């Protein structure tokens, strides 16, 4: 087998392994509804866990930039960060 063909084959193998490793490390996260994110944040704030509430509200904003809970979520986010 010519050297250039071996090098090409080896390069393809390394690339395939790198792509497979990248896909394996991606976490599959279930997308919640807008209401679920908001209710989770409310529960966290009531229990005094403002960092988790902030995370839930930021996820709500990121997944649902326009929706029924968006404006209230932005206000709650200000409160939870304060």
C-alpha positions in Angstrom: 0.0 0.0 0.0 1.5 3.4 -0.9 2.4 5.7 1.9 0.0 8.4 0.9 -2.9 6.0 0.9 -2.0 4.8 4.4 -1.7 8.3 5.6 -5.1 9.2 4.1 -6.7 6.1 5.6 -5.2 6.9 9.0 -6.5 10.5 8.8 -10.0 9.3 8.0 -9.9 6.9 10.9 -8.8 9.6 13.3 -11.4 12.0 12.0 -14.2 9.4 12.4 -13.1 8.7 16.0 -13.0 12.4 16.8 -16.5 12.9 15.5 -17.8 9.8 17.3 -16.3 11.0 20.6 -17.8 14.5 20.1 -21.3 13.0 19.6 -21.0 10.7 22.5 -20.2 13.5 25.0 -23.3 15.6 24.0 -25.9 15.3 26.7 -29.4 14.8 25.6 -31.6 17.1 27.6 -35.3 16.8 27.6 -37.0 20.1 26.7 -39.6 21.1 29.2 -42.6 23.2 28.6 -42.5 26.9 29.2 -44.9 26.4 32.2 -42.7 23.7 33.7 -39.6 25.9 33.6 -41.5 28.8 35.3 -43.1 26.5 38.0 -39.7 25.0 38.7 -38.2 28.5 39.2 -41.1 29.5 41.5 -40.6 26.4 43.7 -36.9 27.0 43.9 -37.4 30.7 44.9 -40.0 29.7 47.5 -37.4 27.2 49.0 -34.7 29.9 48.9 -32.6 28.3 46.2 -32.2 31.4 44.0 -29.3 30.1 42.0 -31.4 27.1 40.7 -34.3 29.5 40.1 -32.0 31.7 38.1 -30.9 28.7 36.0 -34.5 27.7 35.3 -35.6 31.2 34.3 -32.6 31.6 32.0 -33.4 28.3 30.4 -37.0 29.4 30.0 -35.8 32.6 28.3 -33.4 30.8 26.1 -35.9 28.1 24.9 -38.9 30.4 24.8 -37.9 34.0 24.0 -41.5 34.9 23.2 -44.3 33.3 25.1 -46.9 33.5 27.9 -44.4 33.5 30.7 -41.5 35.4 29.1 -42.2 38.9 30.6 -42.9 37.6 34.1 -39.8 35.3 33.8 -37.6 38.4 33.1 -39.0 40.1 36.2 -38.5 37.0 38.3 -35.0 36.7 36.9 -34.1 40.2 38.1 -35.5 39.3 41.6 -33.7 36.0 41.8 -30.4 37.6 40.9 -30.9 40.4 43.4 
